[in-house]
Amino acid sequence: MTTDFFKGKKIVITAGPTYEKIDPVRFIGNYSTGRMGYAIAEELANLEANVILVSGPTALKIEHENIQVHHVESALEMYHKCIEVFSDCNLAIMSAAVADYRPEHYHDVKIKKNEEVLTINLIKNPDILYTLGHAKKAGQLVIGFALETHNEIENAREKLRRKNADAIVLNSLNDPGAGFKHDTNKISIILEKGTIFEFPLKDKHAVAKDILNCIAENLA
């Protein structure tokens, strides 16, 4: 582990899912547990980085003197917190599974089961990775995550280009033990210059160390 690169740096990490409310009892969400982002946050804190963890809803707990946790629920809340803290950060690692869309209207009371078909209009959420990637200044790095089900490398490369990130951490739901609901993950890291690093299936803390080593050795 290349330890000195992260020491004293201010780093924002997003983790977990977002919940997009439909009514007081229902929401749009996903299966993210937040384990990957929390593992990265803990590894960075142990390397004496100053970590700002922006966490969506998760059962995970984390306590470390170098980690400041901000709990959010929706994509909009996560977006605004990341914008607020990013300007004086050295690095942003966007590992959260953020909802791309949210319901256009929130219902103040529970929707009753009266109709055979219920239509909910969705509107696009702001893109946190795109915003930070295009707002970064010299000396700032932005790392994105991509969870794909097909054309994995091509889609990740396009995401890297479109969002002006410095690297994309790719995992595929086609790989057993990778993605949501596992203590393990199998990743590839794609750099802006086109280099791809591939890693075998590992527990998420070992994966976090691989990600941080790759950043320190290739993006310093």
N, C-alpha and C positions, 0 to 999 in steps of 0.2 A: 504494500500500500504506500503510495506517495503521499506522505502525511503533510508536509510543509505547505503544499499548494493551497490547502483549504483553511489553514490555521488563521483565525482572525477575520476571515471573510464573512460577509453578510449574505445569506442564501435564503431565498424563499422557495418553499416546496409546497405543491398542492397534493392532496391525497384523498382517496375515497370517492364515493359517488356524489352526485347532487340529487336532491329531491325537488321536483317541480310540482307544486300543489295544484290539484284539480278542485278539491273541496276540503272541508275540515278533516276528512278521514281517508282521502285517496291522493295518490301522487304518481308521477312518472319517475321511475328510477332505473337502476341497473344493479348488477350483482357484485360490484366492486366492494371489497372489504377494507381497503386502505392499507393492507399489509405492506405492499411494495413501497409506497411513499413513506410510511412510518419507519420501515427498515432503513431507507436512505437517510431520513432525518436523524435517526439514532446513530448511524455510522458517521455522519458528518459531525454531530455533536461530540462524539468521542474523539474526533480529529480537531477539536477546539474551534470549529466554525460556529458562528452565531446564526442559528437557524430560526426562521419564521415558518412555522408549519400551518398552512391554511387547510383545515380538514373539513370535508363534508361529513354527513352522518355516518358514524361507525361505532362499533362497540369497543374499539381499541383505546387503550390508555397509554400515555407516555409522560414520563417525568424526567427531566434532565435540566440542569442549570443553564445549559446552552441552547435550550429549545423554548421558544415562545409559541404557544398554540393559540390559534384563532379558529373557533368553531363556526362554521357557516352551514346553511342548508341548501340554498338554491345556487344555480349557476350565476345569477346576477350578483348575489352576495359574494361569491368567490371572486368574480371579476372585479368588483369594486375594491375588495381587500387587496388583491394582487396589484392593481393599479396604484393603490395608496402606498404600498411598501416598496415597489420595484425600483423607483428612481435612484435610491442609494444602495441597491443590492449589487453584488458582484456577479451573482449567478441566480438563475431561475430554473427550477426543475419541475416541469409540469406533468406529474404522474397521475393526477386525478382523472377519473372517468366522468367528464362533464357532459351533462345532457345538451345535445345540440338544439333541442327545441323545448319550449314550455307552452302550457295552455294559454291561449290568447286571453281568456277570461277566467278569473277565480270565482268560484261559487261560495258565498258566505255560509250557506247551509248545505247539508248533505243532499246530493242529487238522488232523487227517488227513482226506483225502478219502474217507470211507467211506460216507456217506449220500447218497441222491439229493437230499434236501432238508435244508438246514441252517437252523435257526431261531436267531436271535440276539435276545434280549430287550434292548430299549433303555430307559433311564431318562432323565428330563429333567435337563439341566445347569442349574445356577443361572444366572439372567439377570443379566449384569453391568450392562447399561444400565439395567434396571429398578431394580436395587439402588442404583446410584449416583444415579439420578434421584430416588429417594425418600429418599435419605440426604443430599442436598445441603443446605447451609446458605445463609443469605443471603450473597451475594457469590460463590457458586460457580455455574459454568455447566456443563451437561452436553450434549454434542452427540452424537447418534446417527447411524448410517448405515443405509440400507435398500436392499437390492438386490431388485427385484421383477421378476416376469414378467407380471403382469396387475393391473388395477385399481391402478395404481401410486400415484396421488395419494391415493386413498381409504385404501389400506393404510398409506401413510406417515403420513397424518394420524392414523389410529387408533393407530399405533405411538407417535407423538409424545405423544398424550393418555395412553395407557395407561402409558407408561414415564416420564412426568413430565419429559421432556427439554425443553430450551430451543430446540432446532432439530433437524431431521432432514435429512441429506444423502441425496437419493434418486438412484439410478441404475437403469436398466432394461436387462435383457438383450435387450429388443426394439430398442434403439438400437445400430446398428453402431459398433464401436469403443469401446463402454462395457463396464464390468464387469471380469471377470477376464481375465488373460492379455493385456492390452493396455497399451501405453505411454500411451494416451489414455483419456479418460473424458468423459462427458456427464452433467451433474448438474442437479438442481433442489434448492433449499434451501427448506424449509418451516419457518417460524417459529411459535412458540407462539401468537402473536396471529393467525395465519392467512395472513400474507403469504407469497407464493411468488416466489422469484427463479429464473429459468431461464437457463442458460448453454449456449453451443454446445460442440461437441466440441473439446477442447483436450488438450495433453499434460498429464500428471498434476502436474507442478510448477506449471503455469499454473492448473490446477484448484485446487491447494492454496492459491495466492494468492487466488483468488476466494473460497474458503471462509473464509480468515482475514480478508479485507476485509469480508465479509458479517457475520462475528461482531463485528469491531471497530466497524463502522458502525451495527449494529442491536441489539446486545446489551450494549453498553458501559454 
